[in-house]
Amino acid sequence: MKLHKGLVEAVVESLQNVFQKNRQADKVVELVLKSNKKWGARDRAFIAENTYEMVRWWRLVKYVGELGAAGEAAHFWKLFGAWQIIKPVHLGGGGEETLPAWTEFAEIEPSRVLERYKEAMSIPKIAQSIPDWIDDLGHSELGDKWDEEVAALNKQAPLVLRVNTLKSNMGAVRELFGHENTELVPDVPNALVLKKRQNVFGQESFKEGFFEVQDAGSQLIAPFLDVQPGLSVIDACAGAGGKTLHIAALLQNQGSILSMDIDYHKLSELEKRAKRNGVENLETMLITSDDIITSLAGTADRLLLDVPCSGLGVLRRNPDTKWKLKPQFLHNIRNVQWHILSTYSNMVKRGGKMVYATCSVLPSESEDQVKRFAKQYKKDWKFVSEHRTSVAGDGFDGFYMALLERK
């Protein structure tokens, strides 16, 4: 493919924002794509794909480009050139990319880059482009399964929709995209995979609330809560509310949902999404202190705790997480998870149920927390069941969910 300087410049600028200004890759790409209305669909795809893939393979890219730390813009150009040389081999496209004779690429020797690439493939941490400490942690918690999991987490995630049954149905949404362009997901009733990547957010059917974008693994969490119409449900770590919206559909607008979070902006975004989705039984509440949690003791038939976590189960979608995550954060977040589980659980009525969920592949954030809770609170709580999704095993993002019942 012929390279266009303006597009490469956009990728370089995006990478600088991610790695030098510590911004989130998805937000960076979104802003860059909005910055030039003249770019067509192919231009946008080029920028988004190259940015995401270079972020995903950043350690490998720096190794083949022989740059320990990318500093000035010239370094990012050099790394882009090195990536173009190894990309066809690495992503399975075959052949070799010839770089244009631009001054930015003058110092790049393709043969040297390919030689370094061969070396890199024999060093697993570089070949899989993962920081040493995360690789060590993965091995210590998952053993041999970690190698399969990290390889799967480096693949591009599929585009999965959840049909919003408050406004539409599977047949109608499938018709919109064409049966030949979509695939059903076994055992996930309202999940639809789009075979071709596209921007669905600009479509009228999305604005009408017929569907949401949500991974199939994430779509298993709300049903795991055993929700029926008429119940009172609290989603206590709601964020922007993907699972809240799914719970609303399962409740069929009967009963009530209270969505809580510590972030006001996420809750206001959820309110907009709920309106679009046709949700009529939702209230939102900002958590400003644990007193708010105490005031709601014994009020919920169902409670979802989709707790903050490392995000290591969703690296396919957020590849920059692995470069930004720090050991201290992981230590702190486990304490936050335990605090939420041990205090927020009091909001559940006697005989009510709770789901504890994470988007992490690590047992220390997931199974271990639930075992500790079940042991410490065995007089009041009964462990019912748990489920884990695996990118390597079933192609879903790496989620964990456990169902507990209050005696």
VENGI-V361747 format. One record per helix or strand of 2 or more residues. SS is the DSSP state (H for helix, E for strand). FROM is the first residue (numbers start at 1). LEN is the number of residues. If there is no record, write none. Layout:
SS:FROM:LEN  SS:FROM:LEN
This chain:
H:5:15  H:25:10  H:41:16  H:58:7  H:73:18  H:103:3  H:110:11  H:124:4  H:132:11  H:145:9  E:159:5  H:170:8  H:179:3  E:182:3  E:191:4  H:204:4  E:211:3  H:219:6  E:232:4  H:242:10  E:256:6  H:264:14  E:282:5  H:290:6  E:300:7  H:312:3  H:321:4  H:327:21  E:348:11  H:363:3  H:367:10  E:381:8  H:391:4  E:400:7
